Amino acid sequence: MRPIPDSSVSLPPQSQDRPPEKKRKSGVIVPHAPRWHQRLGAWIVVTVVRLVAATIRYHYDDRSDFFNGSSRGPALYCFWHNRLALCTALYRRYAQPRKPGAGIAGMVSASRDGAFLSAVFEGFNVEPVRGSSSRRGPQALLELTTWAERGYDLAITPDGPRGPCYTIQPGVMSLAQLTGLPIVPFSYHLNWKIRAGSWDRFQIPLPFARCDVIVGKPILVPRETTDEQRAELGQKLEQTLRQISKD
């Protein structure tokens, strides 16, 4: 589902601080594709994360009741941006075996930095959908909706890609309303980790750490939800993710 640029691409004037994003004549932003060195770096990251994840001791506290029973459709998994490192491992270890589906698709920024993360997602067999609140957001929401219609689970970091940390952005609620998928809050606590100096203080797991995983109760956003009701549900989701996240 990645947009493919046609031969008629116009480029805006070069900026000294940031390389320009490509746009079609229609105004549609074409996400930056991963370059060879980004793909190489992504392969290294995927390999290291898989090795570290295999050494971690996991303990699950499932408060959702979502995985009980046999009739379950796709879900929208929601976790904080600083916990991206183990999100795919947790999905493969816990969610997917209990709710088999066609696969999972996740939103990644359309920027040049996002190209690297999209290559990482591909290494974990996650379909990257490029977009964010500031770039290509509406197009990404439509693409994610298409993946959901195909039976895919969806994943999103509601405070990404630029924050503020632990603050819900409206995109996740709009996506839940469009798709009708239940939002399943996921979080975890590592007893041994490195905290990066980024805006979200990204958590890097260390080998043989203990990972306490908490799954919160699903939140539904009905199609007929008003703006006020959607805002209230967004506050509920933010409170839930904060409550199940121990730093």
N, C-alpha and C positions, 0 to 999 in steps of 0.2 A: 504493500500500500504506500510505498514511497513515491512522491511526485517525481517524474522524470522530466528534466528541463528539455525544451525543444531547441531548435537551432536559432531561434530569434530571441536571444537573451540580451537585455540592456543592463549595464552596470552603472550605479551611481558614482559620483566623483569619489576618488580615493580619500580616505580619512587617515590622518597621521596616527591616531590612537587605535583605531580598530579597522580591520579589513572590511570592505563593503560586503553586504549580503546581496546575493544574486536575486533579481526579480524578473519575472516574465513581464511582457508588455501588458498583460492583464492585471498586473499589480500583485500577483501571487508570489510569495517569497519561496525560493527554492533553497532548502536547507543545505548547509555545507556537508559534503561527503567526506568520510574519513580518509585521510591520506595514509600513505604506506607506513610512515613512522608511527602514526596513531594506531593503526591496526597492529603493528608490532608491539607497541606499548600495551594495547588492550589484551593481546595474547598473554603477555607477562602477568598482567593484573589478574586475569581469569585463572591462570595456572596457580598463582600464589594464593588467591582467595580460596580456591578449591582445596589446596593442601592444608591451609590453616583451618578452614571450616571442618575438615575431616577430623581434626584433633580436638575440637571444641565439645564440651559436655553440655547437652541441651536439656532443659527442664521446661515443660509446657504447662501453662495455666490457661486453659480454654474456658472463657466465661461467655462464649458467644451462643452456644447451642446451635450454631450454624451447620456444623458437620455431623449432627445427629440425624438419623433417618436416611432414606435412599434417594428421594426426589429433590435434587438440588441443581439449580442452573448456575451460570457464570456469576462471578462476584467482582466487585471493585475493591481491591485490597489497597489500604491506605496506611502509610507509615511516614514518619518524619524523614526529612532529607538526610540528616546526619546518620541515619541507620540503613543507608543504601547498601553497605558492604555485605551484609548477610541476608538481604531480602530474597535474593534468588535461591540461596541455599535453604532458607526456611520454607519457601514456597514448594521446592522440590521434596523436602523432607516431611513436611507436615500437611500443607494444604492440598497439594495435588494428589497424593495417595488416597486421601479421604474424600476428594471430590474431583475425580478425573474429568478432564475437559479437553478441548481441542488444543489448548496452549495458553500462553499469556502474552499480552501486549502492554507496553509501558510508554509513558510520555517522556521524551527527552528534548532538551532545548534545541532549537534550530540553529544555534550559534556555532562558531568554529569549535569552541570547547565542547559543545554538545555532541559534535561529530565523534570525539574520542569516546564519550560515554555510550553512544549508540553502538560503536564497535564492541564495547564491553558487553552490552546487552546481547548482541548477536552471539558472542562467545558463550553466553549462558542460555542460548536458544529462546531469548525473549525478543518479540517483534518490536523494534523501536519506532515510535510514532513521534515525529519531530514537531515541537511547538511548545509554547509557554504563554504566560499571561501577557508578556510584552511582544512576542514575535510568533506569528502564525497560530495564535491560539484557537480561533474559530475553526480553521481548517483541521487542526489536530483533533479537536473535539468530534468533528464529523468522521474522521478516520477511525478514531477509537470506537465510535458508535458502530461503524461497519464491522470492526473486529468482534465486538460484542454480539452482533447479529449472527456471526459465524460460529458462536459458541465459545469464544475465547474469554478467559478471565482478563481483567484489566488491573493495572497497577499505577499508582500516582503518589507523588510526594506533595501534599497540599501546601507546604510552606516553601517549595522550591520554585524556580532555581536560585532565587536571590534573597529569599526571606521576606519579612523578618522571621527569625527562627521561632518555631512552635506557634506560628500564627497562620490560621487557615486562610487561603486565598479562595475566591469564589468559584474558580474553575472546577473543583472537585464536586461541588454541589450541582452545578449545571450539568456536568457529565452524568451524575447519578440520576438526575431528572430526565435527561435525554434518553438514557439507556434503560432506565427502570431497574438497574442492578442494585442489590443491597451493598452498602458500604461496610466493609469488614475492617475495623481498626486493628492494626498489628503493631507491636512494639517489643523491645527486648532490653535487657540490662546485662552488660558485660562486667564481670568483676576484674577483668584484666584487659586493658586497652590503652591506646594512644589517642589523645584528643588533638586534632589539628587546629591550626590557628585561623581557619576559615570562618566565614560569617556564622555557620551553623555548628562550629566546633565538631567537625566530622569525626566519627568514632571509627578507629581502625582496630579490629580485633587482633589479639595476640594468641599465639599457639597455646593450646591446653587451657584456655579460659573457660569459665562457666557462663553459659548464656541462659538467662531466665526469660522465656518468651511468654508474652501475655496477648491473648486474643480477646478483644472487646466485643460487646454485643452489636450486631448489625444495625445500621440506620438506613431506613428507606426514605426516599424523596419522591413522593408520588408525582405523576405528570401534571396534575392540576394544582400543585403547590404554588402559593403566591410568593412574591418577593420577600415579604415579611416572614412568612413561614420558612422559606429557604434559609434566610439569615439566622433564624432561631435554631434550625437543624444544624447549620454550620457551627454555631456556638456550642451546640451539644457535642458535635464531633470533636471540636478543639478541646473541650473539657475532658472528653473520654481519652483522647490521645495523650493529653498531659497527665491524666491520672494513672495511665498504665505505663508511663515512661519515667523510669527512675534514673537520674543522672548521677 
